[in-house]
Amino acid sequence: MKAALYFLPLIVHSVHSFHAGLSARNAIQSKGDFLLSRSSVANNLPKTQNPHLFASESDYEGGADAVVTPSKAESILTEFHQSELTFRIVVIGNGAILETTSKLGPKTATSVSPKTGDKLMTFASDDASFEFHVKVDQVCKVTFVATERPNPADGGTKVMRVSRWLSERGTPICSLILADSSEEAVAWFEGMIERHGHEVIM
């Protein structure tokens, strides 16, 4: 009887130790599961692209290895960029009109606005003092038109070669007016009409 009473505290202590060890192991395992879960969630969060210059084309969700097929609008804008020609860029907004003369570049990038989710195609000068952002998914029609206009400079006429970019409602997004009248520039514009026609529906 005395021997049993002697060993009873040892048995109780062992049981408490076992439960304490089990609780500690469960706590460690639970903490590990939590960290793993938190890491998994972090890795699966959607990427946030910065529309400001200059992210690369790998900014499209999926990373550099993702295969991204450019839209018609992007493809045509790329041709404008690669031409290295100068354009009169006209953007009509609510209550204001912006006009400037520039190449579409030399820098270019694609990104997604973290605020609106709009896909952007950006063109900029080397020092980023000029930036032109186009919401390509809002472009529903592109037209190419060459028209003769009076030329006040010499009293004759001149040909204006204009590409107009329109929304689904037919409202103007921007106009790109060829500012170069060289044979090379004229041939490029006519080549765009041959490839795409006078009107491109997205």
C-alpha atoms as an extended CHARMM CRD file, in Angstrom:
* protein
*
       202  EXT
         1         1  MET       CA              0.0000000000        0.0000000000        0.0000000000  PROA      1               0.0000000000
         2         2  LYS       CA              2.8290000000        2.3680000000        0.9130000000  PROA      2               0.0000000000
         3         3  ALA       CA              4.6330000000        1.4090000000       -2.2960000000  PROA      3               0.0000000000
         4         4  ALA       CA              1.5350000000        2.2170000000       -4.3510000000  PROA      4               0.0000000000
         5         5  LEU       CA              1.1970000000        5.5910000000       -2.6610000000  PROA      5               0.0000000000
         6         6  TYR       CA              4.9050000000        6.2080000000       -3.3190000000  PROA      6               0.0000000000
         7         7  PHE       CA              4.5730000000        5.6030000000       -7.0830000000  PROA      7               0.0000000000
         8         8  LEU       CA              1.2560000000        7.5000000000       -7.4860000000  PROA      8               0.0000000000
         9         9  PRO       CA              2.8770000000       10.9870000000       -7.7210000000  PROA      9               0.0000000000
        10        10  LEU       CA              5.3390000000        9.6350000000      -10.2970000000  PROA      10              0.0000000000
        11        11  ILE       CA              2.4690000000        8.2540000000      -12.4130000000  PROA      11              0.0000000000
        12        12  VAL       CA              0.5370000000       11.5440000000      -12.2060000000  PROA      12              0.0000000000
        13        13  HSD       CA              3.6920000000       13.4940000000      -13.1190000000  PROA      13              0.0000000000
        14        14  SER       CA              4.3220000000       11.2040000000      -16.0930000000  PROA      14              0.0000000000
        15        15  VAL       CA              0.7370000000       11.6440000000      -17.3460000000  PROA      15              0.0000000000
        16        16  HSD       CA              1.0390000000       15.4230000000      -17.0480000000  PROA      16              0.0000000000
        17        17  SER       CA              4.3820000000       15.3230000000      -18.8540000000  PROA      17              0.0000000000
        18        18  PHE       CA              2.8890000000       13.2130000000      -21.6500000000  PROA      18              0.0000000000
        19        19  HSD       CA             -0.0180000000       15.6250000000      -22.1170000000  PROA      19              0.0000000000
        20        20  ALA       CA              2.3230000000       18.6180000000      -21.9640000000  PROA      20              0.0000000000
        21        21  GLY       CA              4.5720000000       17.0750000000      -24.6140000000  PROA      21              0.0000000000
        22        22  LEU       CA              1.5650000000       16.2370000000      -26.7770000000  PROA      22              0.0000000000
        23        23  SER       CA              0.2390000000       19.8060000000      -26.4400000000  PROA      23              0.0000000000
        24        24  ALA       CA              3.6310000000       21.2520000000      -27.3350000000  PROA      24              0.0000000000
        25        25  ARG       CA              3.9040000000       19.0100000000      -30.3840000000  PROA      25              0.0000000000
        26        26  ASN       CA              0.3860000000       19.9640000000      -31.4580000000  PROA      26              0.0000000000
        27        27  ALA       CA              1.2230000000       23.6270000000      -30.9450000000  PROA      27              0.0000000000
        28        28  ILE       CA              4.3710000000       23.3140000000      -33.0630000000  PROA      28              0.0000000000
        29        29  GLN       CA              2.4730000000       21.4320000000      -35.7520000000  PROA      29              0.0000000000
        30        30  SER       CA             -0.3540000000       23.9970000000      -35.6950000000  PROA      30              0.0000000000
        31        31  LYS       CA              2.1330000000       26.8580000000      -35.9490000000  PROA      31              0.0000000000
        32        32  GLY       CA              3.8640000000       25.1220000000      -38.8440000000  PROA      32              0.0000000000
        33        33  ASP       CA              0.5380000000       24.5810000000      -40.5870000000  PROA      33              0.0000000000
        34        34  PHE       CA             -0.3140000000       28.2560000000      -40.0530000000  PROA      34              0.0000000000
        35        35  LEU       CA              2.9960000000       29.4500000000      -41.4840000000  PROA      35              0.0000000000
        36        36  LEU       CA              2.6360000000       27.1050000000      -44.4430000000  PROA      36              0.0000000000
        37        37  SER       CA             -0.9240000000       28.3100000000      -44.9980000000  PROA      37              0.0000000000
        38        38  ARG       CA              0.1270000000       31.9570000000      -44.7510000000  PROA      38              0.0000000000
        39        39  SER       CA              2.9830000000       31.3390000000      -47.2160000000  PROA      39              0.0000000000
        40        40  SER       CA              0.6200000000       29.5800000000      -49.6070000000  PROA      40              0.0000000000
        41        41  VAL       CA             -1.8430000000       32.4710000000      -49.4730000000  PROA      41              0.0000000000
        42        42  ALA       CA              0.9200000000       35.0040000000      -50.0570000000  PROA      42              0.0000000000
        43        43  ASN       CA              2.1980000000       33.1040000000      -53.0560000000  PROA      43              0.0000000000
        44        44  ASN       CA             -1.2830000000       33.0010000000      -54.5590000000  PROA      44              0.0000000000
        45        45  LEU       CA             -2.1060000000       36.6720000000      -54.1290000000  PROA      45              0.0000000000
        46        46  PRO       CA             -2.6830000000       38.4010000000      -57.4900000000  PROA      46              0.0000000000
        47        47  LYS       CA              0.2110000000       40.5000000000      -58.7500000000  PROA      47              0.0000000000
        48        48  THR       CA             -0.2670000000       44.2550000000      -58.6850000000  PROA      48              0.0000000000
        49        49  GLN       CA              1.2170000000       46.0090000000      -61.6460000000  PROA      49              0.0000000000
        50        50  ASN       CA              2.4000000000       49.5750000000      -61.5410000000  PROA      50              0.0000000000
        51        51  PRO       CA              1.2530000000       51.4940000000      -64.6260000000  PROA      51              0.0000000000
        52        52  HSD       CA              4.0720000000       53.9990000000      -64.2260000000  PROA      52              0.0000000000
        53        53  LEU       CA              7.2140000000       53.4800000000      -66.2790000000  PROA      53              0.0000000000
        54        54  PHE       CA              8.7880000000       51.2440000000      -66.6770000000  PROA      54              0.0000000000
        55        55  ALA       CA              7.6520000000       47.7240000000      -66.1550000000  PROA      55              0.0000000000
        56        56  SER       CA              8.2950000000       45.0990000000      -68.7470000000  PROA      56              0.0000000000
        57        57  GLU       CA              5.8870000000       43.0250000000      -70.7620000000  PROA      57              0.0000000000
        58        58  SER       CA              6.2170000000       40.3250000000      -68.1070000000  PROA      58              0.0000000000
        59        59  ASP       CA              3.9780000000       42.5350000000      -65.9330000000  PROA      59              0.0000000000
        60        60  TYR       CA              1.0020000000       40.7330000000      -67.3840000000  PROA      60              0.0000000000
        61        61  GLU       CA             -0.3130000000       38.3790000000      -64.7270000000  PROA      61              0.0000000000
        62        62  GLY       CA              1.4810000000       35.1080000000      -65.1350000000  PROA      62              0.0000000000
        63        63  GLY       CA              4.9920000000       36.4980000000      -65.3130000000  PROA      63              0.0000000000
        64        64  ALA       CA              7.6610000000       36.4320000000      -67.9710000000  PROA      64              0.0000000000
        65        65  ASP       CA              6.9540000000       32.8210000000      -68.9510000000  PROA      65              0.0000000000
        66        66  ALA       CA              3.2660000000       33.4320000000      -69.6240000000  PROA      66              0.0000000000
        67        67  VAL       CA              2.1870000000       33.4260000000      -73.2570000000  PROA      67              0.0000000000
        68        68  VAL       CA              0.2790000000       36.6380000000      -73.8660000000  PROA      68              0.0000000000
        69        69  THR       CA             -1.3550000000       37.2060000000      -77.2310000000  PROA      69              0.0000000000
        70        70  PRO       CA             -1.5520000000       40.9340000000      -77.9590000000  PROA      70              0.0000000000
        71        71  SER       CA             -4.8820000000       42.3860000000      -79.0010000000  PROA      71              0.0000000000
        72        72  LYS       CA             -5.3950000000       43.9950000000      -82.4150000000  PROA      72              0.0000000000
        73        73  ALA       CA             -5.1210000000       47.4140000000      -80.8010000000  PROA      73              0.0000000000
        74        74  GLU       CA             -1.8080000000       46.4910000000      -79.1910000000  PROA      74              0.0000000000
        75        75  SER       CA             -0.4690000000       45.0460000000      -82.4410000000  PROA      75              0.0000000000
        76        76  ILE       CA             -1.3470000000       48.1830000000      -84.4100000000  PROA      76              0.0000000000
        77        77  LEU       CA              0.1080000000       50.4520000000      -81.7170000000  PROA      77              0.0000000000
        78        78  THR       CA              3.2750000000       48.3740000000      -81.8400000000  PROA      78              0.0000000000
        79        79  GLU       CA              3.5180000000       49.0910000000      -85.5700000000  PROA      79              0.0000000000
        80        80  PHE       CA              3.2400000000       52.8170000000      -84.8320000000  PROA      80              0.0000000000
        81        81  HSD       CA              5.9870000000       52.4770000000      -82.2390000000  PROA      81              0.0000000000
        82        82  GLN       CA              8.2800000000       50.4510000000      -84.4900000000  PROA      82              0.0000000000
        83        83  SER       CA              7.8940000000       52.9130000000      -87.3700000000  PROA      83              0.0000000000
        84        84  GLU       CA              9.8830000000       55.4970000000      -85.3650000000  PROA      84              0.0000000000
        85        85  LEU       CA              7.8810000000       58.1790000000      -87.1760000000  PROA      85              0.0000000000
        86        86  THR       CA              6.6120000000       61.3900000000      -85.6080000000  PROA      86              0.0000000000
        87        87  PHE       CA              2.8900000000       61.8760000000      -85.0150000000  PROA      87              0.0000000000
        88        88  ARG       CA              0.6440000000       64.6840000000      -83.9180000000  PROA      88              0.0000000000
        89        89  ILE       CA             -1.1200000000       63.0800000000      -80.9630000000  PROA      89              0.0000000000
        90        90  VAL       CA             -4.5570000000       64.4870000000      -80.1440000000  PROA      90              0.0000000000
        91        91  VAL       CA             -6.4510000000       63.3950000000      -77.0300000000  PROA      91              0.0000000000
        92        92  ILE       CA             -9.9260000000       64.8080000000      -76.4280000000  PROA      92              0.0000000000
        93        93  GLY       CA            -11.1620000000       64.6920000000      -72.8440000000  PROA      93              0.0000000000
        94        94  ASN       CA            -14.1100000000       66.1180000000      -70.9400000000  PROA      94              0.0000000000
        95        95  GLY       CA            -13.4480000000       69.8520000000      -71.0020000000  PROA      95              0.0000000000
        96        96  ALA       CA             -9.9210000000       69.7110000000      -72.4010000000  PROA      96              0.0000000000
        97        97  ILE       CA             -7.9960000000       68.7780000000      -75.5480000000  PROA      97              0.0000000000
        98        98  LEU       CA             -4.3350000000       67.8000000000      -75.4820000000  PROA      98              0.0000000000
        99        99  GLU       CA             -2.1390000000       68.0000000000      -78.5770000000  PROA      99              0.0000000000
       100       100  THR       CA              1.5400000000       67.2180000000      -78.8570000000  PROA      100             0.0000000000
       101       101  THR       CA              3.9890000000       66.0710000000      -81.5180000000  PROA      101             0.0000000000
       102       102  SER       CA              6.1520000000       63.0790000000      -80.6910000000  PROA      102             0.0000000000
       103       103  LYS       CA              7.2430000000       59.6190000000      -81.6600000000  PROA      103             0.0000000000
       104       104  LEU       CA              5.5090000000       56.7610000000      -79.8920000000  PROA      104             0.0000000000
       105       105  GLY       CA              8.5710000000       55.9510000000      -77.8770000000  PROA      105             0.0000000000
       106       106  PRO       CA             11.4130000000       55.2290000000      -77.8130000000  PROA      106             0.0000000000
       107       107  LYS       CA             10.2870000000       53.4550000000      -74.6610000000  PROA      107             0.0000000000
       108       108  THR       CA              7.2290000000       51.2610000000      -74.5120000000  PROA      108             0.0000000000
       109       109  ALA       CA              5.6900000000       49.0130000000      -71.8810000000  PROA      109             0.0000000000
       110       110  THR       CA              2.5260000000       47.1220000000      -71.0740000000  PROA      110             0.0000000000
       111       111  SER       CA              0.9560000000       46.9900000000      -67.6360000000  PROA      111             0.0000000000
       112       112  VAL       CA             -2.2880000000       46.6810000000      -65.7040000000  PROA      112             0.0000000000
       113       113  SER       CA             -3.6580000000       49.5030000000      -63.5970000000  PROA      113             0.0000000000
       114       114  PRO       CA             -3.9020000000       48.3540000000      -59.9520000000  PROA      114             0.0000000000
       115       115  LYS       CA             -6.8100000000       50.7530000000      -59.3920000000  PROA      115             0.0000000000
       116       116  THR       CA             -9.0640000000       50.0290000000      -62.3770000000  PROA      116             0.0000000000
       117       117  GLY       CA             -7.6910000000       46.7710000000      -63.7810000000  PROA      117             0.0000000000
       118       118  ASP       CA             -7.3940000000       48.4070000000      -67.2150000000  PROA      118             0.0000000000
       119       119  LYS       CA             -4.7100000000       47.0440000000      -69.5030000000  PROA      119             0.0000000000
       120       120  LEU       CA             -2.4000000000       49.9040000000      -70.4660000000  PROA      120             0.0000000000
       121       121  MET       CA              0.0690000000       50.3300000000      -73.2890000000  PROA      121             0.0000000000
       122       122  THR       CA              2.5060000000       53.1330000000      -72.5620000000  PROA      122             0.0000000000
       123       123  PHE       CA              4.8830000000       55.0810000000      -74.7730000000  PROA      123             0.0000000000
       124       124  ALA       CA              7.4090000000       57.5250000000      -73.3720000000  PROA      124             0.0000000000
       125       125  SER       CA             10.4910000000       59.5720000000      -74.0650000000  PROA      125             0.0000000000
       126       126  ASP       CA             13.8370000000       58.5220000000      -72.5860000000  PROA      126             0.0000000000
       127       127  ASP       CA             13.4920000000       60.8850000000      -69.6280000000  PROA      127             0.0000000000
       128       128  ALA       CA              9.7530000000       60.1350000000      -69.2250000000  PROA      128             0.0000000000
       129       129  SER       CA              8.9220000000       63.8320000000      -69.6420000000  PROA      129             0.0000000000
       130       130  PHE       CA              6.4270000000       62.6020000000      -72.2370000000  PROA      130             0.0000000000
       131       131  GLU       CA              4.1430000000       59.6750000000      -71.4610000000  PROA      131             0.0000000000
       132       132  PHE       CA              1.2030000000       58.4330000000      -73.5110000000  PROA      132             0.0000000000
       133       133  HSD       CA             -1.0100000000       55.7490000000      -71.9440000000  PROA      133             0.0000000000
       134       134  VAL       CA             -3.6380000000       53.9290000000      -74.0020000000  PROA      134             0.0000000000
       135       135  LYS       CA             -6.3590000000       51.7760000000      -72.4200000000  PROA      135             0.0000000000
       136       136  VAL       CA             -6.2270000000       49.2050000000      -75.1840000000  PROA      136             0.0000000000
       137       137  ASP       CA             -9.2880000000       47.2070000000      -74.1080000000  PROA      137             0.0000000000
       138       138  GLN       CA            -11.4580000000       50.2940000000      -74.6120000000  PROA      138             0.0000000000
       139       139  VAL       CA            -10.4490000000       50.6070000000      -78.2730000000  PROA      139             0.0000000000
       140       140  CYS       CA            -13.2030000000       49.1600000000      -80.4740000000  PROA      140             0.0000000000
       141       141  LYS       CA            -12.3680000000       50.6730000000      -83.8600000000  PROA      141             0.0000000000
       142       142  VAL       CA             -9.3240000000       52.1270000000      -85.6200000000  PROA      142             0.0000000000
       143       143  THR       CA             -9.5940000000       54.0370000000      -88.8900000000  PROA      143             0.0000000000
       144       144  PHE       CA             -7.0010000000       55.2060000000      -91.4150000000  PROA      144             0.0000000000
       145       145  VAL       CA             -7.9310000000       58.2340000000      -93.5180000000  PROA      145             0.0000000000
       146       146  ALA       CA             -5.9530000000       60.3890000000      -95.9580000000  PROA      146             0.0000000000
       147       147  THR       CA             -7.6290000000       63.6890000000      -96.8980000000  PROA      147             0.0000000000
       148       148  GLU       CA             -6.5040000000       66.8100000000      -98.7290000000  PROA      148             0.0000000000
       149       149  ARG       CA             -6.6050000000       70.0330000000      -96.7770000000  PROA      149             0.0000000000
       150       150  PRO       CA             -5.7470000000       73.6290000000      -97.6960000000  PROA      150             0.0000000000
       151       151  ASN       CA             -2.1850000000       74.5500000000      -96.8150000000  PROA      151             0.0000000000
       152       152  PRO       CA             -2.0640000000       78.1800000000      -95.6150000000  PROA      152             0.0000000000
       153       153  ALA       CA              1.7220000000       78.1240000000      -95.7360000000  PROA      153             0.0000000000
       154       154  ASP       CA              1.9260000000       78.0470000000      -99.5360000000  PROA      154             0.0000000000
       155       155  GLY       CA             -1.6800000000       78.4720000000     -100.6030000000  PROA      155             0.0000000000
       156       156  GLY       CA             -1.7940000000       74.9530000000     -101.9810000000  PROA      156             0.0000000000
       157       157  THR       CA             -3.0230000000       71.7330000000     -100.4420000000  PROA      157             0.0000000000
       158       158  LYS       CA             -1.5470000000       69.0890000000      -98.2080000000  PROA      158             0.0000000000
       159       159  VAL       CA             -2.5720000000       65.5480000000      -97.3810000000  PROA      159             0.0000000000
       160       160  MET       CA             -3.4310000000       64.7440000000      -93.7780000000  PROA      160             0.0000000000
       161       161  ARG       CA             -2.9340000000       61.1080000000      -92.8940000000  PROA      161             0.0000000000
       162       162  VAL       CA             -4.8820000000       60.3550000000      -89.7290000000  PROA      162             0.0000000000
       163       163  SER       CA             -5.5310000000       57.2620000000      -87.6480000000  PROA      163             0.0000000000
       164       164  ARG       CA             -8.5240000000       57.6740000000      -85.3460000000  PROA      164             0.0000000000
       165       165  TRP       CA             -9.0500000000       55.4550000000      -82.3140000000  PROA      165             0.0000000000
       166       166  LEU       CA            -12.6580000000       55.0850000000      -81.1810000000  PROA      166             0.0000000000
       167       167  SER       CA            -14.5200000000       53.5820000000      -78.2360000000  PROA      167             0.0000000000
       168       168  GLU       CA            -17.4780000000       51.1960000000      -78.3550000000  PROA      168             0.0000000000
       169       169  ARG       CA            -19.8170000000       54.1950000000      -78.3700000000  PROA      169             0.0000000000
       170       170  GLY       CA            -17.9430000000       55.7630000000      -81.2740000000  PROA      170             0.0000000000
       171       171  THR       CA            -16.4480000000       58.5230000000      -79.1470000000  PROA      171             0.0000000000
       172       172  PRO       CA            -12.8180000000       59.4820000000      -79.8760000000  PROA      172             0.0000000000
       173       173  ILE       CA            -10.1100000000       58.0760000000      -77.6530000000  PROA      173             0.0000000000
       174       174  CYS       CA             -7.2640000000       59.6790000000      -79.5750000000  PROA      174             0.0000000000
       175       175  SER       CA             -6.0870000000       60.5810000000      -83.0690000000  PROA      175             0.0000000000
       176       176  LEU       CA             -2.6130000000       59.9370000000      -84.4440000000  PROA      176             0.0000000000
       177       177  ILE       CA             -1.7980000000       62.3110000000      -87.3140000000  PROA      177             0.0000000000
       178       178  LEU       CA              1.2880000000       61.5090000000      -89.3530000000  PROA      178             0.0000000000
       179       179  ALA       CA              3.5440000000       64.5580000000      -88.9640000000  PROA      179             0.0000000000
       180       180  ASP       CA              6.1170000000       63.3630000000      -91.4960000000  PROA      180             0.0000000000
       181       181  SER       CA              5.4670000000       63.9050000000      -95.2100000000  PROA      181             0.0000000000
       182       182  SER       CA              8.5370000000       62.0680000000      -96.4790000000  PROA      182             0.0000000000
       183       183  GLU       CA              8.2160000000       59.2940000000      -99.0520000000  PROA      183             0.0000000000
       184       184  GLU       CA              9.1460000000       56.7550000000      -96.3930000000  PROA      184             0.0000000000
       185       185  ALA       CA              6.4140000000       58.0020000000      -94.0500000000  PROA      185             0.0000000000
       186       186  VAL       CA              3.7950000000       58.0690000000      -96.8110000000  PROA      186             0.0000000000
       187       187  ALA       CA              4.7410000000       54.5280000000      -97.8580000000  PROA      187             0.0000000000
       188       188  TRP       CA              4.4180000000       53.3640000000      -94.2440000000  PROA      188             0.0000000000
       189       189  PHE       CA              0.9210000000       54.8460000000      -93.8880000000  PROA      189             0.0000000000
       190       190  GLU       CA             -0.2240000000       53.3490000000      -97.1940000000  PROA      190             0.0000000000
       191       191  GLY       CA              1.2310000000       50.0200000000      -96.0810000000  PROA      191             0.0000000000
       192       192  MET       CA             -0.8890000000       50.1810000000      -92.9190000000  PROA      192             0.0000000000
       193       193  ILE       CA             -4.0030000000       50.6230000000      -95.0700000000  PROA      193             0.0000000000
       194       194  GLU       CA             -2.9850000000       47.6980000000      -97.2820000000  PROA      194             0.0000000000
       195       195  ARG       CA             -2.5040000000       45.4460000000      -94.2480000000  PROA      195             0.0000000000
       196       196  HSD       CA             -5.4500000000       46.5390000000      -92.1300000000  PROA      196             0.0000000000
       197       197  GLY       CA             -7.8610000000       48.3370000000      -94.4570000000  PROA      197             0.0000000000
       198       198  HSD       CA             -9.3590000000       51.7660000000      -93.8350000000  PROA      198             0.0000000000
       199       199  GLU       CA            -11.2830000000       50.4710000000      -90.8200000000  PROA      199             0.0000000000
       200       200  VAL       CA            -10.3600000000       47.8850000000      -88.2010000000  PROA      200             0.0000000000
       201       201  ILE       CA            -13.0540000000       46.5180000000      -85.8740000000  PROA      201             0.0000000000
       202       202  MET       CA            -11.7230000000       45.0200000000      -82.6520000000  PROA      202             0.0000000000
